[in-house]
Every structure is written in C-alpha cells, then in structure tokens.
C-alpha cells in the first residue's frame, strides 16, 4: 500500500504496458490475501486524491468514498491496482469527462466501465496480436533454419512419411 500510493499514478501512465501486463496484484488479490477491507483501504487514498485534484466544492465524504471503493472492487476486482491507478490518472487528465461542482461517483464508475474497459480491451487485443505475430515470426525463422540445414546436408526439404504397403482386405470376397 505504501508503494502503490497515488503518486505512482503518473508512473503507471508512463509505463502503460507494465500497468496492464505487469505483475501487480488485482483488487481481489488484495482483498483475499490480506483481509476483506485491504483493497478498500488501498482505494480510499486513490479516490481522495482524485477529489483533491478535481478541486470541486462538494467532495465525497468518507462513507461515499468507502461505498465507491467497494463498488469498484466488486464490479472490477479483476483489475490490477496499476490499472486502477492508470484509470485515475487518465480521469484526472480529462479523458473521461469532468465534474460540475461535485464529485459524482456514477461518472467515475461509468467512465471505468465504458471508456477505460474499452481502452483496456483494445490494449489486450493489441498485445495478444503482437505475441501471436512474434510466435509466427519465430516459427518462420525455425522453418527457414531447418530448410537451410536440410539443403546443406542434402536431405529433402520436407521429409515424407514412409509409404504404407498396400493391403487387400477380404472385403472383396463378401
């Protein structure tokens, strides 16, 4: 909790791939590994920081922050803490709207659900496509190497399985 404090939001924004694909724990991992309230306790300073940054007149009170934290944990518990911090940084950067006079928890949850989750899905697709492309390139390099070795050794490029001897069955006599 000391390492993943609100000041780390900028680091998460600078290293988006690590935020999405790094080894940080998920919200549910925090909750299960430590105690039920661990994720909520971690989330409260993050939400407080958002409220302070936005500078609105009416901030969330402690109970509203707890409820919002619990809703985020319940609905998005599979998110890593780094992903939550990336979302909050992007929210503060104006990507997902703004508050008018008061912090609205619904705007936060809707931005997380509809905007950030779409961005996350796109990032995961891009990452998986890059991994598949890298696997394909590695496969092509391996095949090229095997072909070059076979050519140098005078072996056929594509070995054929041994031919099976023809056998006639007794089905013709029936």
Backbone as a printed PyTorch tensor [residue, N CA C, xyz], in Angstrom:
tensor([[[  0.8320,  -1.2030,   0.0000],
         [  0.0000,   0.0000,   0.0000],
         [  0.8650,   1.2500,   0.0000]],

        [[  2.0460,   1.1570,   0.6290],
         [  2.9220,   2.3170,   0.6390],
         [  3.5350,   2.5480,  -0.7370]],

        [[  3.8600,   1.4590,  -1.4380],
         [  4.4760,   1.5870,  -2.7580],
         [  3.4540,   2.0500,  -3.7850]],

        [[  2.2760,   1.4890,  -3.7750],
         [  1.2500,   1.8060,  -4.7730],
         [  0.3520,   2.9320,  -4.2790]],

        [[  0.9680,   4.0530,  -3.9420],
         [  0.2170,   5.2090,  -3.4640],
         [ -0.1750,   6.0900,  -4.6530]],

        [[ -1.0030,   7.1080,  -4.4410],
         [ -1.4660,   7.9320,  -5.5590],
         [ -0.3480,   8.5810,  -6.3790]],

        [[  0.8020,   8.7940,  -5.7930],
         [  1.9100,   9.3790,  -6.5410],
         [  2.3920,   8.4540,  -7.6610]],

        [[  2.0910,   7.1740,  -7.5720],
         [  2.5050,   6.2010,  -8.5850],
         [  1.5950,   6.2270,  -9.8120]],

        [[  0.5230,   6.9810,  -9.7860],
         [ -0.3770,   7.0640, -10.9360],
         [  0.3630,   7.5580, -12.1740]],

        [[  1.2360,   8.5260, -12.0150],
         [  2.0000,   9.0500, -13.1410],
         [  2.9110,   7.9690, -13.7170]],

        [[  3.5380,   7.1800, -12.8610],
         [  4.4070,   6.0890, -13.3180],
         [  3.6000,   5.0750, -14.1200]],

        [[  2.4100,   4.7750, -13.6650],
         [  1.5470,   3.8410, -14.4050],
         [  1.1910,   4.4070, -15.7770]],

        [[  0.9690,   5.7060, -15.8410],
         [  0.6410,   6.3330, -17.1210],
         [  1.8520,   6.3660, -18.0490]],

        [[  3.0370,   6.4660, -17.4900],
         [  4.2630,   6.4730, -18.3020],
         [  4.6220,   5.0810, -18.8040]],

        [[  4.1920,   4.0540, -18.0850],
         [  4.5260,   2.6670, -18.4300],
         [  3.2300,   1.8600, -18.5540]],

        [[  2.4530,   2.1860, -19.5730],
         [  1.1210,   1.6070, -19.7410],
         [  1.1960,   0.0800, -19.8740]],

        [[  2.1690,  -0.4390, -20.6380],
         [  2.2770,  -1.8890, -20.7930],
         [  2.5000,  -2.5830, -19.4550]],

        [[  3.3320,  -1.9840, -18.6050],
         [  3.5410,  -2.5760, -17.2760],
         [  2.2820,  -2.4900, -16.4350]],

        [[  1.5380,  -1.4020, -16.6060],
         [  0.2890,  -1.2620, -15.8490],
         [ -0.6820,  -2.3790, -16.2170]],

        [[ -0.8010,  -2.6500, -17.5210],
         [ -1.7260,  -3.6840, -17.9750],
         [ -1.1770,  -5.0950, -17.7930]],

        [[  0.0880,  -5.3050, -18.0940],
         [  0.6140,  -6.6720, -18.2070],
         [  1.6770,  -7.0130, -17.1710]],

        [[  1.9000,  -6.1350, -16.2160],
         [  2.8820,  -6.3900, -15.1740],
         [  2.3480,  -7.3580, -14.1270]],

        [[  3.0590,  -7.4540, -13.0420],
         [  2.7500,  -8.4480, -12.0110],
         [  2.0680,  -7.8620, -10.7770]],

        [[  1.5680,  -6.6650, -10.8810],
         [  0.8780,  -6.0570,  -9.7310],
         [ -0.3410,  -6.9000,  -9.3510]],

        [[ -0.6950,  -6.8940,  -8.0840],
         [ -1.8670,  -7.6800,  -7.6540],
         [ -3.1720,  -7.0440,  -8.1280]],

        [[ -4.1790,  -7.8820,  -8.2430],
         [ -5.5160,  -7.3830,  -8.5590],
         [ -6.1880,  -6.9010,  -7.2770]],

        [[ -7.2900,  -6.2190,  -7.4350],
         [ -8.0460,  -5.7680,  -6.2700],
         [ -8.5200,  -6.9650,  -5.4460]],

        [[ -8.9710,  -8.0220,  -6.1260],
         [ -9.4250,  -9.2140,  -5.3990],
         [ -8.2800,  -9.9220,  -4.6960]],

        [[ -7.0850,  -9.8840,  -5.2810],
         [ -5.9240, -10.4830,  -4.6260],
         [ -5.6410,  -9.7500,  -3.3260]],

        [[ -5.6960,  -8.4290,  -3.3640],
         [ -5.5090,  -7.6550,  -2.1300],
         [ -6.5340,  -8.0660,  -1.0830]],

        [[ -7.7560,  -8.1600,  -1.5230],
         [ -8.8610,  -8.4910,  -0.6150],
         [ -8.6970,  -9.8730,  -0.0080]],

        [[ -8.3000, -10.8370,  -0.8270],
         [ -8.1930, -12.2210,  -0.3480],
         [ -6.8960, -12.4750,   0.4140]],

        [[ -5.8090, -11.8750,  -0.0290],
         [ -4.5110, -12.1650,   0.5650],
         [ -4.3300, -11.5220,   1.9390]],

        [[ -4.9210, -10.3840,   2.1340],
         [ -4.7080,  -9.6760,   3.3920],
         [ -5.9580,  -9.7520,   4.2730]],

        [[ -6.9570,  -8.9970,   3.9490],
         [ -8.2490,  -9.0990,   4.6440],
         [ -9.2770,  -8.4250,   3.7560]],

        [[-10.5200,  -8.6310,   4.0760],
         [-11.6020,  -8.1430,   3.2110],
         [-11.5250,  -6.6490,   2.9200]],

        [[-11.0510,  -5.8820,   3.8700],
         [-11.0390,  -4.4350,   3.7080],
         [ -9.7330,  -3.9000,   3.1150]],

        [[ -8.7530,  -4.7620,   2.8290],
         [ -7.4480,  -4.2940,   2.3450],
         [ -7.5790,  -3.5000,   1.0470]],

        [[ -8.3390,  -4.0060,   0.1170],
         [ -8.4970,  -3.3060,  -1.1610],
         [ -9.2140,  -1.9730,  -0.9550]],

        [[-10.1850,  -1.9510,  -0.0720],
         [-10.9030,  -0.7060,   0.2210],
         [ -9.9570,   0.3030,   0.8580]],

        [[ -9.1530,  -0.1520,   1.8080],
         [ -8.1920,   0.7310,   2.4730],
         [ -7.1940,   1.2810,   1.4580]],

        [[ -6.7670,   0.4460,   0.4990],
         [ -5.8490,   0.9130,  -0.5400],
         [ -6.5300,   1.9390,  -1.4520]],

        [[ -7.7860,   1.6970,  -1.7670],
         [ -8.5040,   2.5350,  -2.7290],
         [ -8.8410,   3.9140,  -2.1640]],

        [[ -9.0720,   4.0480,  -0.8840],
         [ -9.5110,   5.3290,  -0.3160],
         [ -8.5570,   6.4880,  -0.6130]],

        [[ -7.2430,   6.3460,  -0.4120],
         [ -6.3570,   7.4710,  -0.7630],
         [ -6.3560,   7.7790,  -2.2630]],

        [[ -6.5740,   6.7590,  -3.0730],
         [ -6.6400,   6.9860,  -4.5170],
         [ -7.8390,   7.8760,  -4.8570]],

        [[ -8.9840,   7.5580,  -4.2730],
         [-10.1940,   8.3360,  -4.5310],
         [-10.1110,   9.7260,  -3.9020]],

        [[ -9.5210,   9.8050,  -2.7200],
         [ -9.3350,  11.1050,  -2.0680],
         [ -8.4760,  12.0050,  -2.9450]],

        [[ -7.4050,  11.4260,  -3.5000],
         [ -6.5020,  12.1740,  -4.3750],
         [ -7.2500,  12.7010,  -5.6050]],

        [[ -8.1230,  11.8870,  -6.1740],
         [ -8.9260,  12.3280,  -7.3130],
         [ -9.7820,  13.5320,  -6.9310]],

        [[-10.4260,  13.4550,  -5.7730],
         [-11.2630,  14.5610,  -5.3070],
         [-10.4740,  15.8320,  -5.0790]],

        [[ -9.2970,  15.6960,  -4.4940],
         [ -8.4580,  16.8730,  -4.2500],
         [ -7.9850,  17.4740,  -5.5650]],

        [[ -7.6220,  16.6210,  -6.5050],
         [ -7.1310,  17.1040,  -7.7830],
         [ -8.2230,  17.8860,  -8.5360]],

        [[ -9.4270,  17.3580,  -8.5080],
         [-10.5150,  17.9760,  -9.2750],
         [-10.9300,  19.3210,  -8.7050]],

        [[-10.6560,  19.5280,  -7.4440],
         [-10.9070,  20.8330,  -6.8490],
         [-12.3560,  21.2550,  -6.8140]],

        [[-13.2450,  20.3080,  -6.8070],
         [-14.6670,  20.6680,  -6.7570],
         [-15.0510,  21.0830,  -5.3410]],

        [[-16.1380,  21.8090,  -5.2550],
         [-16.6050,  22.3300,  -3.9610],
         [-17.1110,  21.1770,  -3.0770]],

        [[-17.9430,  20.3080,  -3.6620],
         [-18.5330,  19.2210,  -2.8810],
         [-17.7800,  17.9200,  -3.1670]],

        [[-16.9900,  17.5090,  -2.1940],
         [-16.2110,  16.2830,  -2.3300],
         [-16.9870,  15.1110,  -1.7370]],

        [[-16.5360,  13.9170,  -2.0500],
         [-17.1420,  12.7300,  -1.4620],
         [-16.8130,  12.6890,   0.0270]],

        [[-17.7980,  12.3500,   0.8510],
         [-17.4740,  12.1510,   2.2600],
         [-16.9000,  10.7430,   2.4240]],

        [[-16.4320,  10.4330,   3.6050],
         [-15.7440,   9.1570,   3.8450],
         [-16.6430,   7.9640,   3.5190]],

        [[-17.9060,   8.0340,   3.8660],
         [-18.8240,   6.9160,   3.6020],
         [-19.0660,   6.7460,   2.1020]],

        [[-19.2010,   7.8390,   1.3870],
         [-19.3720,   7.7470,  -0.0640],
         [-18.1210,   7.1480,  -0.7170]],

        [[-16.9500,   7.5630,  -0.2370],
         [-15.7090,   7.0010,  -0.7810],
         [-15.6260,   5.4980,  -0.5160]],

        [[-16.0020,   5.0820,   0.6900],
         [-15.9900,   3.6430,   1.0120],
         [-16.9350,   2.8840,   0.1020]],

        [[-18.1310,   3.4140,  -0.0780],
         [-19.1000,   2.7470,  -0.9520],
         [-18.5870,   2.6720,  -2.3830]],

        [[-18.0310,   3.7650,  -2.8740],
         [-17.4950,   3.7760,  -4.2290],
         [-16.3500,   2.7720,  -4.3520]],

        [[-15.4700,   2.7400,  -3.3870],
         [-14.3520,   1.7850,  -3.4020],
         [-14.8810,   0.3550,  -3.4300]],

        [[-15.8540,   0.0550,  -2.6070],
         [-16.4180,  -1.2990,  -2.5570],
         [-17.1060,  -1.6720,  -3.8700]],

        [[-17.7940,  -0.7250,  -4.4700],
         [-18.4520,  -0.9920,  -5.7580],
         [-17.3990,  -1.2850,  -6.8290]],

        [[-16.3510,  -0.4750,  -6.8680],
         [-15.2880,  -0.7070,  -7.8550],
         [-14.6500,  -2.0700,  -7.6280]],

        [[-14.3960,  -2.4140,  -6.3890],
         [-13.7810,  -3.7130,  -6.0750],
         [-14.7180,  -4.8490,  -6.4690]],

        [[-15.9850,  -4.7080,  -6.1840],
         [-16.9560,  -5.7570,  -6.5130],
         [-17.1240,  -5.9040,  -8.0220]],

        [[-17.2450,  -4.7940,  -8.7220],
         [-17.5150,  -4.8300, -10.1610],
         [-16.2680,  -5.0430, -11.0080]],

        [[-15.1100,  -4.5910, -10.5120],
         [-13.8830,  -4.6220, -11.3170],
         [-12.7230,  -5.2330, -10.5410]],

        [[-13.0120,  -6.2000,  -9.7080],
         [-11.9900,  -6.8080,  -8.8540],
         [-10.8590,  -7.4620,  -9.6170]],

        [[-11.0760,  -7.7990, -10.8730],
         [-10.0500,  -8.4350, -11.6990],
         [ -9.0000,  -7.4420, -12.1890]],

        [[ -9.2410,  -6.1360, -11.9990],
         [ -8.2610,  -5.1350, -12.4160],
         [ -7.0740,  -5.1280, -11.4610]],

        [[ -5.8960,  -4.9400, -12.0220],
         [ -4.6990,  -4.7840, -11.2030],
         [ -4.7140,  -3.3920, -10.5890]],

        [[ -4.0490,  -3.2430,  -9.4780],
         [ -4.0040,  -1.9290,  -8.8390],
         [ -3.3550,  -0.9070,  -9.7790]],

        [[ -2.4150,  -1.3540, -10.5910],
         [ -1.7810,  -0.4500, -11.5560],
         [ -2.7760,   0.0080, -12.6210]],

        [[ -3.7100,  -0.8430, -12.9840],
         [ -4.7360,  -0.4520, -13.9570],
         [ -5.6780,   0.5810, -13.3510]],

        [[ -6.0180,   0.4100, -12.0940],
         [ -6.8780,   1.3890, -11.4190],
         [ -6.1610,   2.7370, -11.3590]],

        [[ -4.8750,   2.7100, -11.0400],
         [ -4.1230,   3.9690, -10.9720],
         [ -3.9970,   4.6040, -12.3580]],

        [[ -3.8380,   3.7850, -13.3890],
         [ -3.8120,   4.3080, -14.7560],
         [ -5.1440,   4.9740, -15.0850]],

        [[ -6.2360,   4.3170, -14.7320],
         [ -7.5590,   4.8990, -14.9580],
         [ -7.6890,   6.2370, -14.2460]],

        [[ -7.2950,   6.2970, -12.9840],
         [ -7.4440,   7.5400, -12.2260],
         [ -6.5670,   8.6530, -12.8080]],

        [[ -5.3710,   8.3080, -13.2480],
         [ -4.5170,   9.3090, -13.8960],
         [ -5.2000,   9.8390, -15.1610]],

        [[ -5.7160,   8.9270, -15.9620],
         [ -6.3800,   9.3440, -17.2020],
         [ -7.6310,  10.1640, -16.9090]],

        [[ -8.3310,   9.8080, -15.8360],
         [ -9.5050,  10.6040, -15.4530],
         [ -9.0740,  12.0210, -15.1200]],

        [[ -8.0060,  12.1380, -14.3420],
         [ -7.5120,  13.4620, -13.9670],
         [ -6.9980,  14.2290, -15.1850]],

        [[ -6.5710,  13.4950, -16.2120],
         [ -6.0800,  14.1390, -17.4330],
         [ -7.2240,  14.5900, -18.3380]],

        [[ -8.4680,  14.3210, -17.9450],
         [ -9.6200,  14.7990, -18.6910],
         [-10.1180,  13.8680, -19.7740]],

        [[ -9.6770,  12.6270, -19.7700],
         [-10.0960,  11.6940, -20.8170],
         [-11.5490,  11.2620, -20.6970]],

        [[-12.0690,  11.2690, -19.5060],
         [-13.3780,  10.6440, -19.2850],
         [-14.4380,  11.6080, -18.7850]],

        [[-14.2930,  12.8540, -19.0540],
         [-15.3080,  13.8050, -18.6060],
         [-14.8210,  14.6220, -17.4350]],

        [[-15.7570,  15.2820, -16.8050],
         [-15.4120,  16.1510, -15.6880],
         [-16.5780,  16.2340, -14.7180]],

        [[-16.2870,  16.8220, -13.5720],
         [-17.3120,  17.0300, -12.5600],
         [-17.7660,  18.4860, -12.6100]],

        [[-19.0130,  18.6940, -12.2800],
         [-19.5610,  20.0470, -12.2460],
         [-20.0100,  20.3560, -10.8260]],

        [[-19.1150,  20.9440, -10.0460],
         [-19.4570,  21.3640,  -8.6920],
         [-19.3290,  20.3010,  -7.6310]],

        [[-19.5350,  19.0480,  -7.9960],
         [-19.4500,  17.9600,  -7.0150],
         [-18.9320,  16.7060,  -7.7100]],

        [[-18.2540,  15.8880,  -6.9430],
         [-17.7880,  14.6140,  -7.4910],
         [-18.9790,  13.6750,  -7.5670]],

        [[-19.1700,  13.0950,  -8.7270],
         [-20.2810,  12.1840,  -8.9520],
         [-19.7300,  10.7590,  -9.0990]],

        [[-19.9840,   9.8950,  -8.1200],
         [-19.4760,   8.5210,  -8.1940],
         [-19.9610,   7.7750,  -9.4340]],

        [[-21.1580,   8.1100,  -9.9050],
         [-21.6790,   7.4430, -11.1010],
         [-20.8250,   7.7570, -12.3290]],

        [[-20.3290,   8.9780, -12.4290],
         [-19.4690,   9.3390, -13.5580],
         [-18.1840,   8.5280, -13.5030]],

        [[-17.6440,   8.3460, -12.3170],
         [-16.4150,   7.5610, -12.1580],
         [-16.6570,   6.1140, -12.5840]],

        [[-17.7120,   5.5070, -12.0820],
         [-17.9990,   4.1040, -12.4100],
         [-18.3170,   3.9470, -13.8950]],

        [[-19.0850,   4.8590, -14.4440],
         [-19.4210,   4.7500, -15.8710],
         [-18.1880,   4.9560, -16.7550]],

        [[-17.3150,   5.8730, -16.3850],
         [-16.0750,   6.0710, -17.1460],
         [-15.2060,   4.8260, -17.0700]],

        [[-15.1610,   4.2200, -15.9110],
         [-14.3920,   2.9840, -15.7450],
         [-14.9940,   1.8690, -16.5880]],

        [[-16.2990,   1.7060, -16.5160],
         [-16.9780,   0.6200, -17.2200],
         [-16.9420,   0.7820, -18.7490]],

        [[-17.2420,   1.9540, -19.2220],
         [-17.4350,   2.1190, -20.6610],
         [-16.1930,   2.6270, -21.4030]],

        [[-15.4780,   3.5380, -20.8170],
         [-14.3320,   4.1160, -21.5180],
         [-13.0400,   3.3520, -21.2380]],

        [[-12.6950,   3.2440, -19.9640],
         [-11.4310,   2.5920, -19.6350],
         [-11.4280,   1.1180, -20.0270]],

        [[-12.5230,   0.4270, -19.7980],
         [-12.5590,  -1.0000, -20.1260],
         [-12.4360,  -1.2220, -21.6320]],

        [[-12.9480,  -0.3070, -22.4450],
         [-12.7720,  -0.4020, -23.8970],
         [-11.3000,  -0.2170, -24.2510]],

        [[-10.6710,   0.7860, -23.6410],
         [ -9.2430,   1.0080, -23.8780],
         [ -8.4210,  -0.1990, -23.4340]],

        [[ -8.8020,  -0.7800, -22.3120],
         [ -8.0930,  -1.9550, -21.8000],
         [ -8.2480,  -3.1260, -22.7620]],

        [[ -9.4510,  -3.3530, -23.2500],
         [ -9.6900,  -4.4560, -24.1970],
         [ -8.8710,  -4.2530, -25.4690]],

        [[ -8.8160,  -3.0210, -25.9560],
         [ -8.0140,  -2.7260, -27.1470],
         [ -6.5340,  -2.9970, -26.8880]],

        [[ -6.0540,  -2.6030, -25.7160],
         [ -4.6440,  -2.8340, -25.3750],
         [ -4.3480,  -4.3280, -25.2740]],

        [[ -5.2680,  -5.0880, -24.6960],
         [ -5.0710,  -6.5380, -24.5790],
         [ -5.0690,  -7.1770, -25.9600]],

        [[ -6.0040,  -6.7740, -26.8270],
         [ -6.0270,  -7.3050, -28.2040],
         [ -4.7240,  -7.0020, -28.9260]],

        [[ -4.2710,  -5.7700, -28.8320],
         [ -3.0290,  -5.3740, -29.4890],
         [ -1.8550,  -6.1950, -28.9580]],

        [[ -1.8040,  -6.3890, -27.6590],
         [ -0.7300,  -7.1570, -27.0180],
         [ -0.7620,  -8.6210, -27.4720]],

        [[ -1.9460,  -9.2060, -27.4820],
         [ -2.0770, -10.6080, -27.9080],
         [ -1.7330, -10.7690, -29.3870]],

        [[ -2.1390,  -9.8220, -30.2240],
         [ -1.7830,  -9.8750, -31.6460],
         [ -0.2750,  -9.7720, -31.8330]],

        [[  0.3650,  -8.9230, -31.0640],
         [  1.8220,  -8.7920, -31.1460],
         [  2.5010, -10.0880, -30.7180]],

        [[  1.9620, -10.7290, -29.6740],
         [  2.5290, -12.0140, -29.2360],
         [  2.3510, -13.0830, -30.3120]],

        [[  1.1650, -13.1490, -30.9200],
         [  0.9410, -14.1280, -31.9930],
         [  1.8610, -13.8610, -33.1760]],

        [[  2.0340, -12.6020, -33.5190],
         [  2.9130, -12.2510, -34.6280],
         [  4.3540, -12.6570, -34.3050]],

        [[  4.7880, -12.4330, -33.0790],
         [  6.1410, -12.8240, -32.6680],
         [  6.3020, -14.3440, -32.7330]],

        [[  5.2770, -15.0860, -32.3070],
         [  5.3220, -16.5500, -32.3980],
         [  5.4040, -16.9960, -33.8550]],

        [[  4.6330, -16.3420, -34.7250],
         [  4.6510, -16.6840, -36.1400],
         [  6.0330, -16.4130, -36.7410]],

        [[  6.5970, -15.2690, -36.4140],
         [  7.9360, -14.9470, -36.9220],
         [  8.9700, -15.9480, -36.4190]],

        [[  8.8840, -16.3360, -35.1500],
         [  9.8210, -17.3280, -34.6080],
         [  9.6480, -18.6580, -35.3300]],

        [[  8.4110, -19.0400, -35.5960],
         [  8.1470, -20.2850, -36.3290],
         [  8.7500, -20.2120, -37.7380]],

        [[  8.5440, -19.1050, -38.4310],
         [  9.0870, -18.9480, -39.7800],
         [ 10.6060, -19.0070, -39.7770]],

        [[ 11.2340, -18.3950, -38.7830],
         [ 12.6900, -18.4450, -38.6830],
         [ 13.1710, -19.8720, -38.4290]],

        [[ 12.4460, -20.6220, -37.6010],
         [ 12.8030, -22.0100, -37.3280],
         [ 12.6770, -22.8560, -38.5880]],

        [[ 11.6070, -22.6790, -39.3290],
         [ 11.4090, -23.4280, -40.5720],
         [ 12.5060, -23.0750, -41.5700]],

        [[ 12.8330, -21.7980, -41.6880],
         [ 13.8890, -21.3860, -42.6150],
         [ 15.2270, -22.0040, -42.2190]],

        [[ 15.5010, -22.0460, -40.9280],
         [ 16.7510, -22.6470, -40.4320],
         [ 16.7780, -24.1370, -40.7420]],

        [[ 15.6660, -24.8330, -40.4720],
         [ 15.5960, -26.2780, -40.7490],
         [ 15.7590, -26.5490, -42.2430]],

        [[ 15.1520, -25.7260, -43.0720],
         [ 15.2720, -25.9050, -44.5260],
         [ 16.7110, -25.6810, -44.9820]],

        [[ 17.3570, -24.6540, -44.4230],
         [ 18.7530, -24.3850, -44.7860],
         [ 19.6540, -25.5420, -44.3560]],

        [[ 19.4240, -26.0730, -43.1700],
         [ 20.2110, -27.2120, -42.6920],
         [ 19.9770, -28.4360, -43.5600]],

        [[ 18.7240, -28.6910, -43.9510],
         [ 18.4010, -29.8400, -44.7990],
         [ 19.0450, -29.6760, -46.1660]],

        [[ 18.9820, -28.4900, -46.7090],
         [ 19.5770, -28.2360, -48.0210],
         [ 21.0930, -28.4530, -47.9660]],

        [[ 21.7320, -27.9520, -46.8950],
         [ 23.1840, -28.1010, -46.7520],
         [ 23.5850, -29.5620, -46.5860]],

        [[ 22.7270, -30.3590, -45.9460],
         [ 23.0250, -31.7740, -45.7240],
         [ 22.5550, -32.6540, -46.8730]],

        [[ 21.9160, -32.0580, -47.8510],
         [ 21.4320, -32.8270, -48.9950],
         [ 20.2040, -33.6660, -48.6890]],

        [[ 19.4900, -33.3340, -47.6230],
         [ 18.2660, -34.0500, -47.2740],
         [ 17.0900, -33.3930, -47.9800]],

        [[ 16.0090, -34.1340, -48.1440],
         [ 14.8210, -33.4940, -48.7280],
         [ 14.3190, -32.3820, -47.7950]],

        [[ 13.7640, -31.3500, -48.3900],
         [ 13.3020, -30.2120, -47.5910],
         [ 12.1200, -30.5810, -46.7030]],

        [[ 11.2640, -31.4250, -47.2220],
         [ 10.0980, -31.8470, -46.4530],
         [ 10.0910, -33.3620, -46.4040]],

        [[ 10.5710, -33.9540, -45.3220],
         [ 10.5900, -35.4220, -45.2600],
         [  9.1790, -35.9870, -45.3810]],

        [[  9.0850, -37.0600, -46.1400],
         [  7.7900, -37.7140, -46.3290],
         [  7.7230, -38.9360, -45.4340]],

        [[  6.5660, -39.2020, -44.8820],
         [  6.4450, -40.4230, -44.0670],
         [  6.6050, -41.6490, -44.9700]],

        [[  7.0880, -42.7190, -44.3640],
         [  7.2610, -43.9650, -45.1240],
         [  5.9160, -44.4070, -45.6700]],

        [[  5.9520, -44.8600, -46.8960],
         [  4.7090, -45.3060, -47.5450],
         [  4.2380, -46.5990, -46.9030]],

        [[  2.9470, -46.6960, -46.6950],
         [  2.3690, -47.9230, -46.1380],
         [  2.1970, -48.9280, -47.2700]],

        [[  2.5250, -50.1670, -46.9920],
         [  2.3110, -51.1780, -48.0440],
         [  0.8220, -51.3460, -48.3010]],

        [[  0.5260, -51.5620, -49.5520],
         [ -0.8630, -51.7710, -49.9200],
         [ -1.3210, -53.1380, -49.4130]],

        [[ -2.4780, -53.1700, -48.8810],
         [ -3.0160, -54.4460, -48.4230],
         [ -4.4250, -54.5710, -48.9650]],

        [[ -4.7120, -55.7750, -49.3680],
         [ -6.0530, -56.0510, -49.8770],
         [ -6.8270, -56.7420, -48.7740]],

        [[ -7.9980, -56.2540, -48.5370],
         [ -8.7930, -56.8760, -47.4660],
         [ -9.6940, -57.9400, -48.0550]],

        [[-10.2220, -58.6920, -47.1840],
         [-11.1350, -59.7600, -47.5770],
         [-12.5330, -59.2150, -47.8560]],

        [[-12.6730, -57.8780, -47.8310],
         [-13.9780, -57.2770, -48.0910],
         [-14.4500, -57.5340, -49.5150]],

        [[-13.5500, -57.8160, -50.4240],
         [-13.9320, -58.0390, -51.8160],
         [-14.6530, -59.3620, -51.9720]],

        [[-14.3490, -60.3180, -51.1240],
         [-14.9360, -61.6590, -51.2240],
         [-16.3290, -61.7250, -50.6150]],

        [[-16.7740, -60.7560, -49.9180],
         [-18.0750, -60.8250, -49.2180],
         [-19.1840, -60.4600, -50.0860]]])
